[in-house]
Amino acid sequence: MEVEHLEIRDQLRRFAPFDQLPDEWLDTLASQIEIGYFKAGSDIMVRGEEVTYLHIIRSGAVELYRSNGELYNRLAEGDIFGQWGLLMNRPVRFPARAIEDTLIYFVAKDLFDRLWESSETFAEFVEVEDQSRLRAAVNQQQNTDLMTSRVYKLLSRSAVMLPQTATLHEAALAMTEEGVSSLVITDPDHPEQAGFMVGIITDRDLRTRALAERLGYDTPVSQFMTTELITIDAKAFVFDAMLSMLRHNVHHLPVLRQRKPVGVLALSDIIRYESQSSLYLVSQIHRQPSRKDLSSLMPDVRATFIRMVNEGATSHMIGSAIAGIGRSFTQRLLELGEEEFGPPPVPYCFLALGSMARDEQYVVTDQDNAMILSDDFNPDEHDDYFAKLAAYVSDGLAECGYEYCKGGIMATNPQWRQPLSVWRAYFKDWIDNPDPQALLNSSIFFDLDGIHGETALAETLKVDVASRAQRSPRFLACLARNALNRTPPLGFFRTFVMENDGKHNKSINLKRRGTAPLSDVIRVHALAAGSTAQNSFNRLDAIAESRILGHSNGDDLRDAMEYISIVRARHQALDLESEQEPDNNVEPENMTVFERRNLKDAFQVISNAQKYLRMRYQVNRV
């Protein structure tokens, strides 16, 4: 290799994502890269022209600009730009100009495409690595498109499938010949359905589970495929697919129609359709090597929240995205904790509680969590490990902006770090022997979600709780009575009744007097319906199916939850943009006439819902 090419290869190796590429690819890039020189002040990319190269800054500095001339981003040595136009086949939207004498490496589009197809690491980087780049594609579409477009519209081809008896070599050949980054693995002899999907293989699986483990070419794919499948229905909304990727940190979703695989939705498909910096942020979180590095991402969480609010996302989308980010922080802290303290001595499940479990989390939040331990747990032998792990995670979350729970509802509290049998006993006592005061302190545990470890333990608990609660009228009555404690802020003549606590004097707490009492009402109805759903909107779907609300389908509750939540989110975003610490309080004088009028209507819905709750569950008898 010529000296010039060696220098290019060594330079590429210094920066992501090229530092993760094999030598063969570095050699290919080094031999085919073109080099350009731009004097300070000269244009590198002009708005509207075709994007034909990936640009890598060898030296110097570059600025990208919006169409109105405002600075969009500043890049330096090792940074890349132009990839979004290559991925989406769109012209330049953010012109680039050298602000210093600058050398650029140019990677031609066909070479970029080949590298993108062959390297999942490279593909992930150019799709979701840089937050500022991801925001570029948001300007042409609103997030609400995600709530109206169906998954099947994003599929460009049918699924490429192989039987589970196929070999590693056959899988690699199929992926190469078909130009895909994943394969659906089937069981042709399945007794119920020929061609039943039993697994999936991705480029990453080939690298980490096959090649890295030195498996032979004749190894059946069944030995290294992923069998714990996360799938999506073809008629599901694109937002549901995005949320599933957020929750499970996966990049490929098999798409089913009538239980049969019809395609595979890749992260890149969603990115091409609609950039989501929440996906970028989750990807970043899972790459951080330490608690300190995790805490440095908190400004990005707030920036993501502001962006979603300003671009018209629904409260369900915002709450789900921010909760997904919070889950990812927790999951990564647990992974780092296990690296430090060693593998857990017995299986466990880390629980999210409250707003995170309901996918209704905003930027003003504390940490509510717990642990379910295997019934093999022996306190004398094992609790020291789980106590240290819980403290590590709790302290890490606090460093990342999630305040400690003032009520001690955290896995650091030994009371909330117990075996499954103890948790079952807790819920049995709460439900079979309901005490209003005890339920007041424990109602948060009826919003739970397993986010790490043996999550089947959480699912078992959810089913037990839903089944037992549905059969206990006295428990439902006690829970309903507690749901009446927080009333909406409306006076006799529908005037606002405002807080009078000094710091937030003459304001309305939209969480304590709005979304919280509404979620309390919805929770009671959902448990009465025997639903295991956690999110309030999903619970409303179950409530509507159960006919608990009589002729009403709960649309008024849904509208009230959406509106109050969006006003709350909007005012938190305004606080952040004005560099004030956000809270849940809003002053009526700072609301528009439209907001005030509609908030009154929403609060009236809560008042009516509480009256119905009192009557249906005969609250006065407990």
C-alpha positions as CSV (number, residue, x, y, z in Angstrom):
1,M,0.0,0.0,0.0
2,E,1.3,3.5,-0.9
3,V,2.5,5.8,1.9
4,E,-0.4,8.2,1.2
5,H,-3.0,5.4,1.6
6,L,-1.3,4.3,4.8
7,E,-1.6,7.8,6.2
8,I,-5.3,8.0,5.3
9,R,-6.0,4.6,6.9
10,D,-4.2,5.6,10.1
11,Q,-6.2,8.8,10.2
12,L,-9.5,7.1,9.7
13,R,-8.7,4.6,12.5
14,R,-8.5,7.4,15.0
15,F,-12.2,8.3,14.8
16,A,-15.6,6.6,15.1
17,P,-17.1,4.8,13.3
18,F,-14.0,3.9,11.3
19,D,-12.2,2.7,14.4
20,Q,-14.6,-0.2,14.5
21,L,-14.1,-1.3,10.9
22,P,-11.9,-4.3,10.0
23,D,-8.6,-3.7,8.2
24,E,-10.0,-4.9,4.9
25,W,-12.5,-2.0,4.9
26,L,-10.0,0.5,6.0
27,D,-7.7,-0.5,3.2
28,T,-10.6,-0.2,0.7
29,L,-11.6,3.2,1.9
30,A,-8.0,4.5,2.0
31,S,-7.4,3.4,-1.6
32,Q,-10.6,5.0,-3.0
33,I,-11.0,8.2,-0.9
34,E,-10.6,11.4,-2.8
35,I,-9.1,14.5,-1.1
36,G,-10.3,18.1,-1.5
37,Y,-8.9,21.4,-0.1
38,F,-11.1,24.4,0.8
39,K,-9.8,27.8,1.8
40,A,-11.4,29.5,4.8
41,G,-14.7,31.1,3.8
42,S,-15.3,28.9,0.8
43,D,-18.4,26.8,0.3
44,I,-18.2,23.0,0.5
45,M,-21.9,22.0,0.0
46,V,-24.5,24.4,-1.5
47,R,-28.1,24.2,-0.6
48,G,-30.2,22.2,-3.2
49,E,-27.3,20.4,-4.9
50,E,-27.1,16.6,-5.1
51,V,-25.2,14.9,-2.3
52,T,-22.8,12.4,-3.9
53,Y,-20.1,12.0,-1.2
54,L,-19.7,11.4,2.5
55,H,-17.5,14.2,3.8
56,I,-14.9,13.4,6.4
57,I,-13.0,16.3,7.9
58,R,-9.2,15.6,7.8
59,S,-8.2,18.9,9.2
60,G,-9.7,22.4,9.7
61,A,-13.3,23.3,10.7
62,V,-16.6,23.5,9.0
63,E,-19.9,25.2,9.8
64,L,-23.4,24.0,8.6
65,Y,-26.2,26.6,8.2
66,R,-29.9,26.7,8.1
67,S,-31.8,28.0,5.1
68,N,-32.2,31.4,6.9
69,G,-28.5,31.7,7.4
70,E,-28.4,30.8,11.1
71,L,-25.6,28.5,12.3
72,Y,-26.8,24.9,12.6
73,N,-23.7,23.0,13.7
74,R,-19.9,23.4,13.9
75,L,-17.7,20.4,13.0
76,A,-14.0,19.7,13.4
77,E,-11.4,17.0,12.7
78,G,-12.8,13.5,12.4
79,D,-16.4,14.7,12.1
80,I,-18.6,13.6,9.1
81,F,-21.3,15.3,7.2
82,G,-23.5,14.7,4.1
83,Q,-24.5,11.3,5.2
84,W,-28.1,12.2,5.7
85,G,-28.5,13.2,2.1
86,L,-27.0,9.9,1.0
87,L,-29.3,7.9,3.3
88,M,-32.4,9.7,2.2
89,N,-31.5,10.5,-1.4
90,R,-32.2,14.2,-0.7
91,P,-30.4,17.3,-1.8
92,V,-28.3,19.5,0.5
93,R,-30.5,21.1,3.1
94,F,-27.8,22.5,5.4
95,P,-25.1,24.2,3.4
96,A,-21.5,23.7,4.6
97,R,-18.7,26.3,4.6
98,A,-15.0,26.1,5.7
99,I,-14.3,28.5,8.5
100,E,-10.6,27.5,8.4
101,D,-8.4,26.1,5.7
102,T,-9.8,22.6,5.5
103,L,-8.9,19.2,4.0
104,I,-11.8,16.9,3.3
105,Y,-11.8,13.2,2.6
106,F,-14.6,12.2,0.1
107,V,-16.2,8.8,0.1
108,A,-18.3,8.2,-3.1
109,K,-21.9,7.3,-2.7
110,D,-21.6,3.7,-4.1
111,L,-18.7,3.0,-1.7
112,F,-20.8,4.6,1.2
113,D,-23.8,2.3,0.2
114,R,-21.6,-0.8,0.2
115,L,-20.1,0.0,3.6
116,W,-23.5,0.8,5.0
117,E,-24.9,-2.6,3.8
118,S,-22.0,-4.6,5.1
119,S,-21.3,-3.0,8.5
120,E,-24.0,-2.6,11.1
121,T,-21.6,-0.6,13.3
122,F,-21.1,1.9,10.5
123,A,-24.9,2.0,9.7
124,E,-25.8,2.6,13.3
125,F,-23.4,5.4,13.5
126,V,-24.4,7.4,10.4
127,E,-28.1,6.8,11.2
128,V,-28.3,7.7,14.9
129,E,-25.0,8.7,16.3
130,D,-25.1,12.5,16.1
131,Q,-28.0,14.3,17.5
132,S,-27.6,17.5,15.4
133,R,-27.6,15.4,12.2
134,L,-30.8,13.6,13.2
135,R,-32.6,16.8,13.8
136,A,-32.1,17.8,10.2
137,A,-34.8,15.4,8.9
138,V,-37.4,16.5,11.4
139,N,-38.1,19.8,9.7
140,Q,-40.0,18.4,6.8
141,Q,-42.4,16.2,8.8
142,Q,-44.3,16.4,12.1
143,N,-44.0,13.6,14.6
144,T,-47.8,13.1,14.4
145,D,-47.1,11.3,11.1
146,L,-45.8,8.5,13.2
147,M,-49.2,8.1,14.8
148,T,-51.1,7.8,11.5
149,S,-48.7,5.8,9.2
150,R,-48.7,2.0,9.3
151,V,-45.6,-0.2,9.5
152,Y,-46.3,-2.0,6.3
153,K,-45.9,1.2,4.3
154,L,-42.2,1.3,5.3
155,L,-41.4,-2.2,4.1
156,S,-39.5,-2.1,0.8
157,R,-39.2,-5.9,0.4
158,S,-40.4,-9.2,1.8
159,A,-38.6,-11.0,4.6
160,V,-35.6,-13.1,3.5
161,M,-36.0,-16.4,5.3
162,L,-34.0,-19.6,6.0
163,P,-34.8,-22.8,7.8
164,Q,-33.3,-23.3,11.2
165,T,-31.3,-26.2,9.7
166,A,-29.3,-23.8,7.4
167,T,-25.7,-23.3,8.2
168,L,-23.6,-20.2,9.1
169,H,-22.1,-20.3,5.6
170,E,-25.6,-20.4,3.9
171,A,-26.8,-17.6,6.1
172,A,-23.8,-15.4,5.2
173,L,-24.3,-16.2,1.5
174,A,-28.0,-15.4,1.6
175,M,-27.4,-12.0,3.4
176,T,-24.7,-11.1,0.9
177,E,-26.7,-12.1,-2.2
178,E,-29.9,-10.5,-1.0
179,G,-28.2,-7.4,0.3
180,V,-29.9,-7.5,3.7
181,S,-28.7,-7.1,7.3
182,S,-31.1,-9.6,8.8
183,L,-32.6,-13.1,8.2
184,V,-35.9,-14.5,9.5
185,I,-35.3,-18.1,10.7
186,T,-38.2,-20.6,10.4
187,D,-39.2,-24.1,11.4
188,P,-40.5,-25.8,8.2
189,D,-41.7,-28.8,10.3
190,H,-43.6,-26.8,12.9
191,P,-46.7,-28.8,13.9
192,E,-49.1,-25.9,13.8
193,Q,-47.8,-23.6,11.0
194,A,-45.3,-24.5,8.3
195,G,-42.6,-21.9,8.2
196,F,-43.3,-20.7,11.7
197,M,-40.8,-18.0,12.7
198,V,-38.4,-19.2,15.5
199,G,-35.6,-16.7,15.4
200,I,-33.8,-13.9,13.7
201,I,-30.1,-13.3,12.7
202,T,-28.6,-9.9,12.1
203,D,-25.1,-8.8,11.0
204,R,-24.3,-8.2,14.7
205,D,-25.2,-11.9,15.5
206,L,-22.9,-13.1,12.8
207,R,-20.0,-11.0,14.2
208,T,-20.5,-11.4,17.9
209,R,-22.1,-14.9,18.2
210,A,-20.6,-16.7,15.2
211,L,-17.3,-15.2,13.9
212,A,-16.1,-14.0,17.3
213,E,-16.8,-17.4,18.8
214,R,-14.9,-19.1,15.9
215,L,-18.0,-21.2,15.0
216,G,-17.5,-23.5,12.0
217,Y,-19.1,-22.7,8.6
218,D,-21.3,-25.8,9.0
219,T,-22.8,-24.6,12.4
220,P,-26.6,-24.6,12.2
221,V,-28.1,-21.1,12.5
222,S,-30.3,-22.4,15.4
223,Q,-27.2,-22.3,17.6
224,F,-26.6,-18.6,17.4
225,M,-29.9,-17.0,16.3
226,T,-31.9,-14.7,18.6
227,T,-34.9,-16.6,19.8
228,E,-36.4,-14.0,22.2
229,L,-38.3,-12.2,19.5
230,I,-39.7,-8.7,19.6
231,T,-42.1,-8.4,16.7
232,I,-44.6,-5.8,15.3
233,D,-47.9,-6.3,13.4
234,A,-47.9,-4.9,9.9
235,K,-50.9,-2.7,10.7
236,A,-49.3,-1.2,13.8
237,F,-48.4,2.5,13.7
238,V,-44.9,3.5,13.0
239,F,-44.8,5.1,16.4
240,D,-45.5,1.7,18.0
241,A,-42.4,0.3,16.1
242,M,-40.3,3.2,17.3
243,L,-41.5,2.8,20.9
244,S,-40.7,-1.0,20.7
245,M,-37.2,-0.2,19.5
246,L,-36.8,2.3,22.3
247,R,-38.0,0.0,25.0
248,H,-36.0,-3.1,24.0
249,N,-33.0,-1.4,22.4
250,V,-33.3,-3.5,19.2
251,H,-32.6,-2.4,15.6
252,H,-34.6,-5.0,13.7
253,L,-38.3,-5.9,14.1
254,P,-39.8,-8.8,12.2
255,V,-43.2,-7.6,10.8
256,L,-46.1,-10.1,11.0
257,R,-49.4,-10.4,9.2
258,Q,-51.7,-13.0,10.6
259,R,-48.7,-14.3,12.6
260,K,-46.6,-14.9,9.5
261,P,-43.4,-12.8,8.8
262,V,-43.8,-10.5,5.8
263,G,-40.8,-8.3,6.3
264,V,-38.2,-6.9,8.7
265,L,-38.4,-3.3,9.8
266,A,-34.9,-1.9,10.4
267,L,-34.0,1.1,12.5
268,S,-32.7,2.7,9.3
269,D,-36.2,2.4,7.8
270,I,-37.7,4.5,10.6
271,I,-34.8,6.9,10.5
272,R,-35.3,7.5,6.8
273,Y,-39.0,8.1,7.4
274,E,-38.7,10.3,10.4
275,S,-35.6,11.1,12.5
276,Q,-36.1,10.7,16.2
277,S,-33.4,12.0,18.5
278,S,-34.8,9.8,21.3
279,L,-33.5,6.8,19.3
280,Y,-30.2,8.5,19.0
281,L,-30.1,9.2,22.7
282,V,-31.0,5.6,23.7
283,S,-28.2,4.4,21.4
284,Q,-25.8,6.8,23.1
285,I,-26.8,5.8,26.6
286,H,-26.1,2.1,25.9
287,R,-22.6,3.0,24.7
288,Q,-21.4,5.0,27.7
289,P,-18.6,3.4,29.7
290,S,-19.2,5.0,33.1
291,R,-21.7,6.8,35.4
292,K,-19.9,10.1,34.7
293,D,-20.3,9.7,31.0
294,L,-24.0,8.9,31.5
295,S,-24.6,12.0,33.5
296,S,-23.1,14.1,30.7
297,L,-26.1,13.2,28.5
298,M,-28.7,15.0,30.7
299,P,-28.6,18.2,28.5
300,D,-29.5,16.0,25.6
301,V,-32.5,14.6,27.4
302,R,-33.9,18.1,27.9
303,A,-33.1,19.0,24.4
304,T,-35.0,15.9,23.1
305,F,-38.0,16.9,25.3
306,I,-38.1,20.4,24.0
307,R,-37.8,19.3,20.4
308,M,-40.7,16.8,20.7
309,V,-42.9,19.4,22.4
310,N,-42.1,22.1,19.8
311,E,-42.8,19.8,16.9
312,G,-46.3,18.8,18.0
313,A,-45.7,15.3,19.4
314,T,-48.6,13.9,21.4
315,S,-48.3,13.4,25.2
316,H,-48.2,9.6,24.7
317,M,-45.2,10.0,22.3
318,I,-43.4,12.4,24.7
319,G,-44.1,10.4,27.8
320,S,-43.1,7.1,26.1
321,A,-39.9,8.6,24.7
322,I,-38.7,10.1,27.9
323,A,-39.7,7.0,29.9
324,G,-37.7,4.9,27.3
325,I,-34.7,7.2,27.9
326,G,-35.1,6.8,31.7
327,R,-35.3,3.0,31.3
328,S,-32.1,3.1,29.2
329,F,-30.2,5.0,31.9
330,T,-31.4,2.5,34.4
331,Q,-30.5,-0.5,32.3
332,R,-27.0,0.8,31.5
333,L,-26.4,1.5,35.2
334,L,-27.4,-2.0,36.0
335,E,-25.0,-3.3,33.3
336,L,-22.2,-1.2,34.7
337,G,-23.0,-2.3,38.2
338,E,-22.9,-6.0,37.2
339,E,-19.6,-5.4,35.5
340,E,-18.2,-3.9,38.8
341,F,-19.7,-6.3,41.3
342,G,-19.9,-9.4,39.1
343,P,-22.9,-11.4,37.9
344,P,-25.9,-11.6,40.2
345,P,-25.9,-14.6,42.6
346,V,-29.5,-15.4,41.8
347,P,-31.9,-14.1,39.1
348,Y,-33.6,-10.8,39.7
349,C,-35.8,-8.3,38.0
350,F,-35.4,-4.5,38.3
351,L,-38.8,-2.8,38.4
352,A,-39.7,0.7,37.2
353,L,-42.7,2.1,39.1
354,G,-45.0,5.1,38.7
355,S,-44.7,7.3,35.7
356,M,-41.8,5.4,34.1
357,A,-43.8,2.2,34.3
358,R,-46.8,3.9,32.7
359,D,-44.7,5.5,29.9
360,E,-45.8,8.9,31.2
361,Q,-42.6,10.4,32.3
362,Y,-41.5,14.0,31.7
363,V,-38.3,15.9,32.7
364,V,-39.6,16.8,36.2
365,T,-39.4,13.4,37.9
366,D,-37.8,11.4,40.7
367,Q,-36.8,7.8,40.8
368,D,-39.3,5.1,41.9
369,N,-38.0,1.5,41.6
370,A,-37.8,-1.8,43.3
371,M,-36.4,-5.3,42.8
372,I,-38.0,-8.7,42.5
373,L,-35.5,-11.5,43.5
374,S,-35.7,-15.2,42.7
375,D,-37.2,-17.3,45.5
376,D,-33.7,-18.9,45.7
377,F,-32.6,-15.7,47.3
378,N,-30.9,-16.1,50.7
379,P,-30.5,-12.8,52.6
380,D,-27.3,-13.8,54.4
381,E,-25.6,-14.9,51.2
382,H,-27.0,-12.7,48.6
383,D,-28.4,-9.4,50.0
384,D,-25.0,-7.6,50.2
385,Y,-24.7,-7.9,46.4
386,F,-28.2,-6.6,45.6
387,A,-27.9,-3.8,48.2
388,K,-24.6,-2.6,46.6
389,L,-26.1,-2.9,43.1
390,A,-29.3,-1.0,44.1
391,A,-27.2,1.8,45.7
392,Y,-25.0,2.0,42.6
393,V,-28.0,2.4,40.3
394,S,-29.8,4.9,42.6
395,D,-26.8,7.1,43.0
396,G,-26.2,6.9,39.3
397,L,-29.7,7.9,38.5
398,A,-29.4,10.9,40.9
399,E,-26.3,12.0,39.1
400,C,-28.3,11.8,35.8
401,G,-31.0,14.1,37.2
402,Y,-33.5,11.6,38.6
403,E,-33.9,12.8,42.2
404,Y,-34.1,10.3,45.1
405,C,-37.6,9.4,46.0
406,K,-38.5,11.3,49.2
407,G,-40.8,8.4,50.3
408,G,-38.1,5.8,50.0
409,I,-39.7,3.9,47.2
410,M,-36.4,2.6,45.8
411,A,-34.6,-0.7,45.5
412,T,-32.1,0.6,48.1
413,N,-34.9,0.2,50.7
414,P,-34.7,-3.5,51.8
415,Q,-38.5,-3.5,52.1
416,W,-38.7,-3.1,48.3
417,R,-35.9,-5.6,47.5
418,Q,-37.6,-8.9,48.1
419,P,-38.2,-12.4,46.5
420,L,-41.2,-13.0,44.3
421,S,-43.0,-14.9,47.1
422,V,-42.7,-11.8,49.4
423,W,-44.0,-9.5,46.6
424,R,-47.0,-11.8,46.1
425,A,-47.6,-11.7,49.8
426,Y,-47.4,-7.9,49.8
427,F,-50.1,-7.6,47.0
428,K,-52.2,-10.3,48.6
429,D,-52.3,-8.3,51.8
430,W,-53.0,-5.0,50.1
431,I,-55.8,-6.5,48.0
432,D,-57.4,-9.0,50.4
433,N,-57.1,-6.8,53.5
434,P,-57.3,-3.3,52.1
435,D,-56.6,-0.4,54.5
436,P,-57.0,3.0,52.9
437,Q,-54.0,4.5,54.6
438,A,-51.7,1.5,53.6
439,L,-53.0,1.7,50.0
440,L,-52.3,5.4,49.9
441,N,-48.7,4.6,50.5
442,S,-48.6,1.6,48.2
443,S,-50.7,2.6,45.2
444,I,-47.5,3.4,43.2
445,F,-46.7,-0.3,43.2
446,F,-49.8,-0.9,41.0
447,D,-47.9,0.8,38.2
448,L,-45.0,-1.6,37.6
449,D,-42.8,-2.7,34.7
450,G,-39.8,-5.1,34.6
451,I,-37.0,-3.3,32.7
452,H,-33.9,-5.5,33.4
453,G,-33.1,-9.0,34.3
454,E,-35.7,-11.8,34.5
455,T,-38.6,-9.6,33.4
456,A,-40.9,-12.7,33.5
457,L,-41.0,-12.2,37.3
458,A,-42.7,-8.8,36.7
459,E,-45.1,-10.3,34.2
460,T,-46.1,-13.0,36.7
461,L,-46.7,-10.4,39.3
462,K,-48.8,-8.3,37.0
463,V,-51.1,-11.2,36.1
464,D,-51.5,-12.2,39.8
465,V,-52.4,-8.6,40.7
466,A,-54.9,-8.1,37.9
467,S,-56.6,-11.4,38.6
468,R,-56.8,-10.8,42.4
469,A,-57.8,-7.1,42.2
470,Q,-60.7,-7.8,39.8
471,R,-62.2,-10.2,42.4
472,S,-62.0,-7.8,45.4
473,P,-64.8,-5.2,45.5
474,R,-63.6,-3.9,48.9
475,F,-60.1,-3.3,47.6
476,L,-61.4,-1.5,44.6
477,A,-63.6,0.7,46.8
478,C,-60.6,1.6,49.0
479,L,-58.5,2.4,46.0
480,A,-61.3,4.5,44.6
481,R,-61.7,6.4,47.8
482,N,-58.0,7.3,47.7
483,A,-58.4,8.4,44.1
484,L,-60.8,11.1,45.4
485,N,-58.2,12.7,47.6
486,R,-56.7,14.9,44.9
487,T,-59.4,17.0,43.3
488,P,-59.2,19.2,40.2
489,P,-58.7,22.9,40.8
490,L,-62.1,24.2,40.0
491,G,-64.3,26.4,42.2
492,F,-68.1,26.5,42.4
493,F,-68.4,28.8,39.4
494,R,-65.7,27.0,37.4
495,T,-63.0,29.5,38.5
496,F,-59.5,28.2,39.1
497,V,-58.6,27.3,42.7
498,M,-54.9,28.0,42.9
499,E,-52.1,26.8,45.1
500,N,-51.2,28.9,48.1
501,D,-47.9,27.4,49.3
502,G,-45.6,30.4,48.9
503,K,-43.1,29.3,46.3
504,H,-45.9,28.4,43.8
505,N,-48.5,30.9,45.1
506,K,-51.3,31.7,42.6
507,S,-50.5,28.8,40.4
508,I,-52.0,25.4,39.4
509,N,-50.0,22.2,39.8
510,L,-51.0,20.3,36.6
511,K,-49.6,17.0,37.9
512,R,-51.0,17.0,41.5
513,R,-54.3,18.5,40.5
514,G,-54.6,17.2,36.9
515,T,-52.8,14.2,35.5
516,A,-52.3,12.4,38.9
517,P,-56.0,12.2,39.9
518,L,-56.9,11.3,36.4
519,S,-54.4,8.4,36.3
520,D,-55.7,7.3,39.7
521,V,-59.2,7.1,38.3
522,I,-58.1,5.2,35.3
523,R,-56.0,2.8,37.4
524,V,-59.0,1.8,39.5
525,H,-61.2,1.1,36.4
526,A,-58.3,-0.9,34.7
527,L,-57.8,-3.1,37.7
528,A,-61.6,-3.7,37.9
529,A,-61.4,-4.8,34.2
530,G,-58.6,-7.3,35.0
531,S,-56.2,-5.5,32.7
532,T,-52.4,-5.8,33.1
533,A,-51.9,-2.6,31.0
534,Q,-49.8,0.1,32.7
535,N,-50.0,3.1,30.4
536,S,-53.1,5.2,31.0
537,F,-54.1,5.3,27.3
538,N,-53.7,1.6,27.0
539,R,-55.7,1.1,30.2
540,L,-58.5,3.2,28.7
541,D,-58.6,0.8,25.7
542,A,-59.1,-2.1,28.1
543,I,-61.7,-0.1,30.1
544,A,-63.6,0.6,26.9
545,E,-63.7,-3.1,26.0
546,S,-64.9,-4.1,29.4
547,R,-67.9,-1.6,29.3
548,I,-67.2,-0.6,32.9
549,L,-68.1,3.0,32.0
550,G,-71.5,2.0,30.6
551,H,-72.2,3.7,27.3
552,S,-69.1,5.8,27.5
553,N,-66.0,4.6,25.8
554,G,-63.7,6.9,27.9
555,D,-62.9,9.3,25.1
556,D,-63.6,12.3,27.5
557,L,-61.0,10.8,29.9
558,R,-58.5,10.3,27.0
559,D,-59.0,13.9,25.8
560,A,-58.6,15.3,29.3
561,M,-55.4,13.4,29.9
562,E,-53.9,14.4,26.6
563,Y,-54.8,18.1,27.0
564,I,-53.6,18.5,30.5
565,S,-50.4,16.6,29.8
566,I,-49.6,18.7,26.7
567,V,-50.1,22.0,28.5
568,R,-47.9,20.7,31.3
569,A,-45.2,19.6,28.8
570,R,-45.4,22.9,26.9
571,H,-44.9,25.0,30.0
572,Q,-42.0,22.8,31.1
573,A,-40.4,23.2,27.7
574,L,-40.9,27.0,27.9
575,D,-39.1,27.0,31.3
576,L,-36.2,25.0,29.9
577,E,-35.9,27.3,26.9
578,S,-35.8,30.4,29.2
579,E,-33.1,28.6,31.3
580,Q,-35.4,28.2,34.3
581,E,-35.7,25.0,36.3
582,P,-39.0,23.4,35.1
583,D,-41.8,22.3,37.4
584,N,-45.4,21.2,37.2
585,N,-46.9,24.6,38.1
586,V,-48.4,27.0,35.7
587,E,-49.9,30.4,36.4
588,P,-53.2,31.1,34.7
589,E,-52.0,34.6,33.8
590,N,-49.3,33.0,31.7
591,M,-51.8,30.8,29.8
592,T,-53.6,31.8,26.6
593,V,-57.4,32.3,26.7
594,F,-57.6,29.1,24.7
595,E,-55.5,27.1,27.2
596,R,-57.5,28.4,30.2
597,R,-60.9,27.6,28.6
598,N,-59.9,24.1,27.6
599,L,-58.2,23.4,30.9
600,K,-61.4,24.1,32.7
601,D,-63.2,21.7,30.5
602,A,-60.5,19.0,31.2
603,F,-60.7,19.6,34.9
604,Q,-64.5,19.3,34.7
605,V,-64.1,15.8,33.1
606,I,-61.9,14.8,36.1
607,S,-64.6,16.1,38.5
608,N,-67.3,14.1,36.7
609,A,-65.1,11.0,36.6
610,Q,-64.5,11.2,40.3
611,K,-68.3,11.4,40.9
612,Y,-68.8,8.3,38.8
613,L,-66.0,6.5,40.7
614,R,-67.6,7.3,44.0
615,M,-71.0,5.9,42.9
616,R,-69.8,2.8,41.0
617,Y,-67.5,1.4,43.7
618,Q,-69.7,2.5,46.6
619,V,-66.9,4.4,48.3
620,N,-69.0,5.5,51.2
621,R,-69.2,1.9,52.5
622,V,-65.5,1.7,53.3
